[in-house]
Amino acid sequence: MNTDLKNKKALILETAREINVQSWTPAEIDQLRRRLLAEHGEAAKTATEYIADVLKDAGYRVRLSLQEEAEEQYEEEFEDLLHFKTLGDAEVCIMRLDELMRKFRAHEEHAAVERVLGVARLGKRRAEMIAHNHKVEPQKREEKVEIANWFRIWLETPEAFFDWLDVRKQSPEFLAKFPHLEDEE
């Protein structure tokens, strides 16, 4: 490794420790870059992207965009959302997605709202994939068709979904297809 690069990395990390921020945004990285130039002259001149890479490699939290920031901020909100072995699990999953979407919309967190919708679309695709897998037992495939339909309807009309679901679960067709649903609850 080039000695200059080794020294530059050491200078970046030393200056980062001095600045001591929780999360490195473009503004903090620019501050670090300017400080390096002011204290060490042309020898410390480096690209913002290089500084960001050095910080990431050293384990610092680096957020270069609002989208990344929103995704990281709410990452725990999205953990384990798409586990739905049963119709009851799917209903809970959609309830949670709905709660998150309403919360994020109320706070005008547009990137997080898009993430919720993306997770719901992924849930729909997963259910469809299992529904079309002929290795899966027929009853389970029927449930996945139903779940995919739930996701589709929630994505199209979230404000009416839960009323629709209550009616759907009481319909003769649904009760005939899924008589075991009471056992789940």
Secondary structure, 3 states (H helix, E strand, C coil): CCHHHHHHHHHHHHHHHHHCCCEECHHHHHHHHHHHHHHHHHHHCCCHHHHHHHHHHCCCEECCCHHHHHHHHCHHHHCCCCCCCCHHHHHHHHHHHHHHHHHHHHCCCHHHHHHHHHHHHHHHHHHHHHHCCCCCCHHHHHHHHHHHHHHHHHHHCHHHHHHHHHHHHHCHHHHHHCCCHHHHC
